[in-house]
Amino acid sequence: MSVIAELFEKVSHPTRLKILSLLQDDPMNFSQLKNALNIESNGNLDHHLKKIDT
């Protein structure tokens, strides 16, 4: 997969865009992100963070 295609895959979900936006100015830990995004499932947030990180 090309680098550009991989980048588009990483930001193709609204939650991942929100994560990147929240982390743009200040670091946040997992719990802070979870609360800011109003996500109840640890697995859901973990999934999105892994998608961004790969």
mmCIF file of the N, C-alpha and C atoms, coordinates in Angstrom:
data_MODEL
# 
_entry.id   MODEL 
# 
loop_
_atom_site.group_PDB 
_atom_site.id 
_atom_site.type_symbol 
_atom_site.label_atom_id 
_atom_site.label_alt_id 
_atom_site.label_comp_id 
_atom_site.label_asym_id 
_atom_site.label_entity_id 
_atom_site.label_seq_id 
_atom_site.pdbx_PDB_ins_code 
_atom_site.Cartn_x 
_atom_site.Cartn_y 
_atom_site.Cartn_z 
_atom_site.occupancy 
_atom_site.B_iso_or_equiv 
_atom_site.pdbx_formal_charge 
_atom_site.auth_seq_id 
_atom_site.auth_comp_id 
_atom_site.auth_asym_id 
_atom_site.auth_atom_id 
_atom_site.pdbx_PDB_model_num 
ATOM 1   N N  . MET A 1 1  ? 0.853   -1.175 0.000  1.00 0.00 ? 1  MET A N  1 
ATOM 2   C CA . MET A 1 1  ? 0.000   0.000  0.000  1.00 0.00 ? 1  MET A CA 1 
ATOM 3   C C  . MET A 1 1  ? 0.899   1.239  0.000  1.00 0.00 ? 1  MET A C  1 
ATOM 4   N N  . SER A 1 2  ? 0.517   2.242  -0.740 1.00 0.00 ? 2  SER A N  1 
ATOM 5   C CA . SER A 1 2  ? 1.328   3.452  -0.803 1.00 0.00 ? 2  SER A CA 1 
ATOM 6   C C  . SER A 1 2  ? 1.213   4.243  0.496  1.00 0.00 ? 2  SER A C  1 
ATOM 7   N N  . VAL A 1 3  ? 2.177   5.095  0.712  1.00 0.00 ? 3  VAL A N  1 
ATOM 8   C CA . VAL A 1 3  ? 2.203   5.925  1.922  1.00 0.00 ? 3  VAL A CA 1 
ATOM 9   C C  . VAL A 1 3  ? 0.960   6.811  1.983  1.00 0.00 ? 3  VAL A C  1 
ATOM 10  N N  . ILE A 1 4  ? 0.568   7.349  0.864  1.00 0.00 ? 4  ILE A N  1 
ATOM 11  C CA . ILE A 1 4  ? -0.611  8.224  0.835  1.00 0.00 ? 4  ILE A CA 1 
ATOM 12  C C  . ILE A 1 4  ? -1.870  7.427  1.160  1.00 0.00 ? 4  ILE A C  1 
ATOM 13  N N  . ALA A 1 5  ? -1.997  6.240  0.614  1.00 0.00 ? 5  ALA A N  1 
ATOM 14  C CA . ALA A 1 5  ? -3.164  5.401  0.906  1.00 0.00 ? 5  ALA A CA 1 
ATOM 15  C C  . ALA A 1 5  ? -3.205  5.041  2.387  1.00 0.00 ? 5  ALA A C  1 
ATOM 16  N N  . GLU A 1 6  ? -2.052  4.747  2.970  1.00 0.00 ? 6  GLU A N  1 
ATOM 17  C CA . GLU A 1 6  ? -1.998  4.428  4.404  1.00 0.00 ? 6  GLU A CA 1 
ATOM 18  C C  . GLU A 1 6  ? -2.417  5.622  5.240  1.00 0.00 ? 6  GLU A C  1 
ATOM 19  N N  . LEU A 1 7  ? -1.988  6.812  4.852  1.00 0.00 ? 7  LEU A N  1 
ATOM 20  C CA . LEU A 1 7  ? -2.368  8.022  5.581  1.00 0.00 ? 7  LEU A CA 1 
ATOM 21  C C  . LEU A 1 7  ? -3.883  8.233  5.518  1.00 0.00 ? 7  LEU A C  1 
ATOM 22  N N  . PHE A 1 8  ? -4.458  8.061  4.331  1.00 0.00 ? 8  PHE A N  1 
ATOM 23  C CA . PHE A 1 8  ? -5.907  8.216  4.207  1.00 0.00 ? 8  PHE A CA 1 
ATOM 24  C C  . PHE A 1 8  ? -6.657  7.185  5.039  1.00 0.00 ? 8  PHE A C  1 
ATOM 25  N N  . GLU A 1 9  ? -6.140  5.982  5.124  1.00 0.00 ? 9  GLU A N  1 
ATOM 26  C CA . GLU A 1 9  ? -6.788  4.963  5.950  1.00 0.00 ? 9  GLU A CA 1 
ATOM 27  C C  . GLU A 1 9  ? -6.753  5.366  7.425  1.00 0.00 ? 9  GLU A C  1 
ATOM 28  N N  . LYS A 1 10 ? -5.647  5.949  7.853  1.00 0.00 ? 10 LYS A N  1 
ATOM 29  C CA . LYS A 1 10 ? -5.518  6.345  9.260  1.00 0.00 ? 10 LYS A CA 1 
ATOM 30  C C  . LYS A 1 10 ? -6.512  7.431  9.642  1.00 0.00 ? 10 LYS A C  1 
ATOM 31  N N  . VAL A 1 11 ? -6.795  8.343  8.723  1.00 0.00 ? 11 VAL A N  1 
ATOM 32  C CA . VAL A 1 11 ? -7.680  9.462  9.058  1.00 0.00 ? 11 VAL A CA 1 
ATOM 33  C C  . VAL A 1 11 ? -9.062  9.317  8.432  1.00 0.00 ? 11 VAL A C  1 
ATOM 34  N N  . SER A 1 12 ? -9.406  8.115  8.035  1.00 0.00 ? 12 SER A N  1 
ATOM 35  C CA . SER A 1 12 ? -10.677 7.895  7.343  1.00 0.00 ? 12 SER A CA 1 
ATOM 36  C C  . SER A 1 12 ? -11.876 7.773  8.281  1.00 0.00 ? 12 SER A C  1 
ATOM 37  N N  . HIS A 1 13 ? -11.659 7.834  9.550  1.00 0.00 ? 13 HIS A N  1 
ATOM 38  C CA . HIS A 1 13 ? -12.759 7.687  10.504 1.00 0.00 ? 13 HIS A CA 1 
ATOM 39  C C  . HIS A 1 13 ? -12.869 8.961  11.344 1.00 0.00 ? 13 HIS A C  1 
ATOM 40  N N  . PRO A 1 14 ? -14.074 9.458  11.585 1.00 0.00 ? 14 PRO A N  1 
ATOM 41  C CA . PRO A 1 14 ? -14.245 10.692 12.365 1.00 0.00 ? 14 PRO A CA 1 
ATOM 42  C C  . PRO A 1 14 ? -13.620 10.631 13.763 1.00 0.00 ? 14 PRO A C  1 
ATOM 43  N N  . THR A 1 15 ? -13.668 9.480  14.399 1.00 0.00 ? 15 THR A N  1 
ATOM 44  C CA . THR A 1 15 ? -13.075 9.359  15.740 1.00 0.00 ? 15 THR A CA 1 
ATOM 45  C C  . THR A 1 15 ? -11.571 9.569  15.687 1.00 0.00 ? 15 THR A C  1 
ATOM 46  N N  . ARG A 1 16 ? -10.912 9.037  14.673 1.00 0.00 ? 16 ARG A N  1 
ATOM 47  C CA . ARG A 1 16 ? -9.463  9.210  14.553 1.00 0.00 ? 16 ARG A CA 1 
ATOM 48  C C  . ARG A 1 16 ? -9.116  10.666 14.264 1.00 0.00 ? 16 ARG A C  1 
ATOM 49  N N  . LEU A 1 17 ? -9.944  11.335 13.486 1.00 0.00 ? 17 LEU A N  1 
ATOM 50  C CA . LEU A 1 17 ? -9.717  12.762 13.243 1.00 0.00 ? 17 LEU A CA 1 
ATOM 51  C C  . LEU A 1 17 ? -9.859  13.557 14.541 1.00 0.00 ? 17 LEU A C  1 
ATOM 52  N N  . LYS A 1 18 ? -10.840 13.198 15.360 1.00 0.00 ? 18 LYS A N  1 
ATOM 53  C CA . LYS A 1 18 ? -11.024 13.874 16.645 1.00 0.00 ? 18 LYS A CA 1 
ATOM 54  C C  . LYS A 1 18 ? -9.839  13.624 17.569 1.00 0.00 ? 18 LYS A C  1 
ATOM 55  N N  . ILE A 1 19 ? -9.326  12.400 17.575 1.00 0.00 ? 19 ILE A N  1 
ATOM 56  C CA . ILE A 1 19 ? -8.168  12.068 18.402 1.00 0.00 ? 19 ILE A CA 1 
ATOM 57  C C  . ILE A 1 19 ? -6.989  12.947 18.002 1.00 0.00 ? 19 ILE A C  1 
ATOM 58  N N  . LEU A 1 20 ? -6.726  13.016 16.709 1.00 0.00 ? 20 LEU A N  1 
ATOM 59  C CA . LEU A 1 20 ? -5.603  13.832 16.234 1.00 0.00 ? 20 LEU A CA 1 
ATOM 60  C C  . LEU A 1 20 ? -5.800  15.301 16.569 1.00 0.00 ? 20 LEU A C  1 
ATOM 61  N N  . SER A 1 21 ? -7.026  15.772 16.462 1.00 0.00 ? 21 SER A N  1 
ATOM 62  C CA . SER A 1 21 ? -7.324  17.157 16.796 1.00 0.00 ? 21 SER A CA 1 
ATOM 63  C C  . SER A 1 21 ? -7.092  17.433 18.280 1.00 0.00 ? 21 SER A C  1 
ATOM 64  N N  . LEU A 1 22 ? -7.550  16.516 19.125 1.00 0.00 ? 22 LEU A N  1 
ATOM 65  C CA . LEU A 1 22 ? -7.367  16.689 20.571 1.00 0.00 ? 22 LEU A CA 1 
ATOM 66  C C  . LEU A 1 22 ? -5.887  16.679 20.961 1.00 0.00 ? 22 LEU A C  1 
ATOM 67  N N  . LEU A 1 23 ? -5.100  15.864 20.283 1.00 0.00 ? 23 LEU A N  1 
ATOM 68  C CA . LEU A 1 23 ? -3.687  15.722 20.632 1.00 0.00 ? 23 LEU A CA 1 
ATOM 69  C C  . LEU A 1 23 ? -2.804  16.764 19.949 1.00 0.00 ? 23 LEU A C  1 
ATOM 70  N N  . GLN A 1 24 ? -3.395  17.569 19.117 1.00 0.00 ? 24 GLN A N  1 
ATOM 71  C CA . GLN A 1 24 ? -2.636  18.565 18.369 1.00 0.00 ? 24 GLN A CA 1 
ATOM 72  C C  . GLN A 1 24 ? -1.886  19.537 19.271 1.00 0.00 ? 24 GLN A C  1 
ATOM 73  N N  . ASP A 1 25 ? -2.535  20.011 20.315 1.00 0.00 ? 25 ASP A N  1 
ATOM 74  C CA . ASP A 1 25 ? -1.927  21.031 21.172 1.00 0.00 ? 25 ASP A CA 1 
ATOM 75  C C  . ASP A 1 25 ? -1.333  20.491 22.461 1.00 0.00 ? 25 ASP A C  1 
ATOM 76  N N  . ASP A 1 26 ? -1.983  19.504 23.041 1.00 0.00 ? 26 ASP A N  1 
ATOM 77  C CA . ASP A 1 26 ? -1.546  18.998 24.344 1.00 0.00 ? 26 ASP A CA 1 
ATOM 78  C C  . ASP A 1 26 ? -1.610  17.478 24.384 1.00 0.00 ? 26 ASP A C  1 
ATOM 79  N N  . PRO A 1 27 ? -0.643  16.854 25.064 1.00 0.00 ? 27 PRO A N  1 
ATOM 80  C CA . PRO A 1 27 ? -0.727  15.397 25.221 1.00 0.00 ? 27 PRO A CA 1 
ATOM 81  C C  . PRO A 1 27 ? -1.880  15.033 26.159 1.00 0.00 ? 27 PRO A C  1 
ATOM 82  N N  . MET A 1 28 ? -2.449  13.875 25.928 1.00 0.00 ? 28 MET A N  1 
ATOM 83  C CA . MET A 1 28 ? -3.511  13.356 26.785 1.00 0.00 ? 28 MET A CA 1 
ATOM 84  C C  . MET A 1 28 ? -3.250  11.879 26.997 1.00 0.00 ? 28 MET A C  1 
ATOM 85  N N  . ASN A 1 29 ? -3.592  11.393 28.181 1.00 0.00 ? 29 ASN A N  1 
ATOM 86  C CA . ASN A 1 29 ? -3.461  9.962  28.405 1.00 0.00 ? 29 ASN A CA 1 
ATOM 87  C C  . ASN A 1 29 ? -4.741  9.256  27.919 1.00 0.00 ? 29 ASN A C  1 
ATOM 88  N N  . PHE A 1 30 ? -4.717  7.948  28.004 1.00 0.00 ? 30 PHE A N  1 
ATOM 89  C CA . PHE A 1 30 ? -5.821  7.129  27.493 1.00 0.00 ? 30 PHE A CA 1 
ATOM 90  C C  . PHE A 1 30 ? -7.154  7.536  28.119 1.00 0.00 ? 30 PHE A C  1 
ATOM 91  N N  . SER A 1 31 ? -7.174  7.678  29.423 1.00 0.00 ? 31 SER A N  1 
ATOM 92  C CA . SER A 1 31 ? -8.430  8.016  30.124 1.00 0.00 ? 31 SER A CA 1 
ATOM 93  C C  . SER A 1 31 ? -8.937  9.395  29.724 1.00 0.00 ? 31 SER A C  1 
ATOM 94  N N  . GLN A 1 32 ? -8.040  10.342 29.569 1.00 0.00 ? 32 GLN A N  1 
ATOM 95  C CA . GLN A 1 32 ? -8.447  11.680 29.163 1.00 0.00 ? 32 GLN A CA 1 
ATOM 96  C C  . GLN A 1 32 ? -9.048  11.666 27.756 1.00 0.00 ? 32 GLN A C  1 
ATOM 97  N N  . LEU A 1 33 ? -8.419  10.923 26.857 1.00 0.00 ? 33 LEU A N  1 
ATOM 98  C CA . LEU A 1 33 ? -8.957  10.802 25.501 1.00 0.00 ? 33 LEU A CA 1 
ATOM 99  C C  . LEU A 1 33 ? -10.329 10.145 25.521 1.00 0.00 ? 33 LEU A C  1 
ATOM 100 N N  . LYS A 1 34 ? -10.434 9.083  26.283 1.00 0.00 ? 34 LYS A N  1 
ATOM 101 C CA . LYS A 1 34 ? -11.699 8.339  26.370 1.00 0.00 ? 34 LYS A CA 1 
ATOM 102 C C  . LYS A 1 34 ? -12.819 9.253  26.853 1.00 0.00 ? 34 LYS A C  1 
ATOM 103 N N  . ASN A 1 35 ? -12.538 10.046 27.863 1.00 0.00 ? 35 ASN A N  1 
ATOM 104 C CA . ASN A 1 35 ? -13.550 10.971 28.391 1.00 0.00 ? 35 ASN A CA 1 
ATOM 105 C C  . ASN A 1 35 ? -13.859 12.087 27.402 1.00 0.00 ? 35 ASN A C  1 
ATOM 106 N N  . ALA A 1 36 ? -12.836 12.662 26.790 1.00 0.00 ? 36 ALA A N  1 
ATOM 107 C CA . ALA A 1 36 ? -13.035 13.761 25.845 1.00 0.00 ? 36 ALA A CA 1 
ATOM 108 C C  . ALA A 1 36 ? -13.835 13.322 24.626 1.00 0.00 ? 36 ALA A C  1 
ATOM 109 N N  . LEU A 1 37 ? -13.671 12.072 24.231 1.00 0.00 ? 37 LEU A N  1 
ATOM 110 C CA . LEU A 1 37 ? -14.371 11.546 23.063 1.00 0.00 ? 37 LEU A CA 1 
ATOM 111 C C  . LEU A 1 37 ? -15.716 10.925 23.409 1.00 0.00 ? 37 LEU A C  1 
ATOM 112 N N  . ASN A 1 38 ? -15.982 10.801 24.703 1.00 0.00 ? 38 ASN A N  1 
ATOM 113 C CA . ASN A 1 38 ? -17.231 10.186 25.170 1.00 0.00 ? 38 ASN A CA 1 
ATOM 114 C C  . ASN A 1 38 ? -17.352 8.743  24.687 1.00 0.00 ? 38 ASN A C  1 
ATOM 115 N N  . ILE A 1 39 ? -16.241 8.012  24.773 1.00 0.00 ? 39 ILE A N  1 
ATOM 116 C CA . ILE A 1 39 ? -16.203 6.606  24.375 1.00 0.00 ? 39 ILE A CA 1 
ATOM 117 C C  . ILE A 1 39 ? -16.290 5.753  25.632 1.00 0.00 ? 39 ILE A C  1 
ATOM 118 N N  . GLU A 1 40 ? -17.194 4.795  25.642 1.00 0.00 ? 40 GLU A N  1 
ATOM 119 C CA . GLU A 1 40 ? -17.358 3.938  26.821 1.00 0.00 ? 40 GLU A CA 1 
ATOM 120 C C  . GLU A 1 40 ? -16.447 2.716  26.785 1.00 0.00 ? 40 GLU A C  1 
ATOM 121 N N  . SER A 1 41 ? -16.125 2.231  25.603 1.00 0.00 ? 41 SER A N  1 
ATOM 122 C CA . SER A 1 41 ? -15.372 0.988  25.473 1.00 0.00 ? 41 SER A CA 1 
ATOM 123 C C  . SER A 1 41 ? -13.875 1.246  25.318 1.00 0.00 ? 41 SER A C  1 
ATOM 124 N N  . ASN A 1 42 ? -13.090 0.634  26.220 1.00 0.00 ? 42 ASN A N  1 
ATOM 125 C CA . ASN A 1 42 ? -11.633 0.724  26.090 1.00 0.00 ? 42 ASN A CA 1 
ATOM 126 C C  . ASN A 1 42 ? -11.168 0.125  24.774 1.00 0.00 ? 42 ASN A C  1 
ATOM 127 N N  . GLY A 1 43 ? -11.802 -0.963 24.377 1.00 0.00 ? 43 GLY A N  1 
ATOM 128 C CA . GLY A 1 43 ? -11.428 -1.647 23.147 1.00 0.00 ? 43 GLY A CA 1 
ATOM 129 C C  . GLY A 1 43 ? -11.642 -0.780 21.915 1.00 0.00 ? 43 GLY A C  1 
ATOM 130 N N  . ASN A 1 44 ? -12.712 0.005  21.926 1.00 0.00 ? 44 ASN A N  1 
ATOM 131 C CA . ASN A 1 44 ? -13.003 0.892  20.802 1.00 0.00 ? 44 ASN A CA 1 
ATOM 132 C C  . ASN A 1 44 ? -11.908 1.946  20.657 1.00 0.00 ? 44 ASN A C  1 
ATOM 133 N N  . LEU A 1 45 ? -11.550 2.597  21.748 1.00 0.00 ? 45 LEU A N  1 
ATOM 134 C CA . LEU A 1 45 ? -10.497 3.611  21.692 1.00 0.00 ? 45 LEU A CA 1 
ATOM 135 C C  . LEU A 1 45 ? -9.168  2.977  21.333 1.00 0.00 ? 45 LEU A C  1 
ATOM 136 N N  . ASP A 1 46 ? -8.865  1.838  21.902 1.00 0.00 ? 46 ASP A N  1 
ATOM 137 C CA . ASP A 1 46 ? -7.621  1.129  21.609 1.00 0.00 ? 46 ASP A CA 1 
ATOM 138 C C  . ASP A 1 46 ? -7.527  0.821  20.112 1.00 0.00 ? 46 ASP A C  1 
ATOM 139 N N  . HIS A 1 47 ? -8.622  0.379  19.534 1.00 0.00 ? 47 HIS A N  1 
ATOM 140 C CA . HIS A 1 47 ? -8.665  0.066  18.098 1.00 0.00 ? 47 HIS A CA 1 
ATOM 141 C C  . HIS A 1 47 ? -8.261  1.293  17.268 1.00 0.00 ? 47 HIS A C  1 
ATOM 142 N N  . HIS A 1 48 ? -8.853  2.439  17.579 1.00 0.00 ? 48 HIS A N  1 
ATOM 143 C CA . HIS A 1 48 ? -8.568  3.667  16.820 1.00 0.00 ? 48 HIS A CA 1 
ATOM 144 C C  . HIS A 1 48 ? -7.126  4.135  17.033 1.00 0.00 ? 48 HIS A C  1 
ATOM 145 N N  . LEU A 1 49 ? -6.636  4.016  18.241 1.00 0.00 ? 49 LEU A N  1 
ATOM 146 C CA . LEU A 1 49 ? -5.246  4.411  18.489 1.00 0.00 ? 49 LEU A CA 1 
ATOM 147 C C  . LEU A 1 49 ? -4.273  3.510  17.739 1.00 0.00 ? 49 LEU A C  1 
ATOM 148 N N  . LYS A 1 50 ? -4.569  2.232  17.687 1.00 0.00 ? 50 LYS A N  1 
ATOM 149 C CA . LYS A 1 50 ? -3.709  1.317  16.938 1.00 0.00 ? 50 LYS A CA 1 
ATOM 150 C C  . LYS A 1 50 ? -3.742  1.609  15.447 1.00 0.00 ? 50 LYS A C  1 
ATOM 151 N N  . LYS A 1 51 ? -4.896  1.981  14.921 1.00 0.00 ? 51 LYS A N  1 
ATOM 152 C CA . LYS A 1 51 ? -5.005  2.333  13.504 1.00 0.00 ? 51 LYS A CA 1 
ATOM 153 C C  . LYS A 1 51 ? -4.132  3.549  13.179 1.00 0.00 ? 51 LYS A C  1 
ATOM 154 N N  . ILE A 1 52 ? -4.111  4.515  14.087 1.00 0.00 ? 52 ILE A N  1 
ATOM 155 C CA . ILE A 1 52 ? -3.295  5.706  13.874 1.00 0.00 ? 52 ILE A CA 1 
ATOM 156 C C  . ILE A 1 52 ? -1.809  5.371  13.976 1.00 0.00 ? 52 ILE A C  1 
ATOM 157 N N  . ASP A 1 53 ? -1.474  4.492  14.893 1.00 0.00 ? 53 ASP A N  1 
ATOM 158 C CA . ASP A 1 53 ? -0.075  4.186  15.189 1.00 0.00 ? 53 ASP A CA 1 
ATOM 159 C C  . ASP A 1 53 ? 0.601   3.307  14.140 1.00 0.00 ? 53 ASP A C  1 
ATOM 160 N N  . THR A 1 54 ? -0.159  2.520  13.389 1.00 0.00 ? 54 THR A N  1 
ATOM 161 C CA . THR A 1 54 ? 0.456   1.586  12.452 1.00 0.00 ? 54 THR A CA 1 
ATOM 162 C C  . THR A 1 54 ? 0.958   2.267  11.204 1.00 0.00 ? 54 THR A C  1 
# 
